[in-house]
């Protein structure tokens, strides 16, 4: 039922059944705090490699974007990856999912072009559909051109991301770049009007030790920078190894320290076959 709803809104290309842990993640993200109208501020998804953890955080983000449109064009979801290769892989998936939906997205990493004129590839015009995107992809592959096809929803350059009203609704990045975005004056406009409804950390188990502590501080800086309280942003962590059989509350404790939210407000979703 959820996938059919998202398909009608354009959030998934075709209806299919979700795995239980994916459906539970969406429900947990929708769930309200017991004594309030705000969603739970913490969600940890623990599932093995290849179990579909990406959908477990991406579908809640898309569900919120399509069901609760907001005023303005600020960033609503920031997704952080420990490696650029993971971010680039996710970018390719978002192109196919969001082409023709009107939901903007972009990736800000070291290789992101500085200026719009530096963006190489095929840029689809505004109003292009998902079918137009896949047709352009097929044509480029048949002609062996090897060119990247960009849907009109993709914000491709730093110049455009900094432009007022052009910020992507979904921003893919890494911790180092986020640190720079909050430091450089030229990038301040990127977070102008940002709602930060979702903050996602993929492969969260990599953020341990000193790096984990620094990233935890960065999370708090980001919330303060955009003026969001801890209960106004849903923080999501995914990991295949964060669960400890000898410590059932390990995921709650990690989320409490990492995201700075009460452990009692953290929902956990484990893998279901």
Protein Blocks (a to p, Z undefined) as FASTA:
>chain_A
ZZmmmmmnopafbdcdddfklmmmmmmmmpccfkbcbdcfbdcddddehilpmmmmmmmm
mmmmmmmccedjbdfbdcddfbfklmmmmmmmmmmmmgonlpacddddfklcfbfklpgc
jdddehiafklmmmmmmmmmmnonopacddfklcfbfklmmpghiacfbdcddfklmmmm
mmmmklmmmmgoiaolaccdehkllmgcjllmmmmmmmmmmmmmnopafklpccddddfk
lpcfklmklmmmmmmmmnopafklpccddddZZ
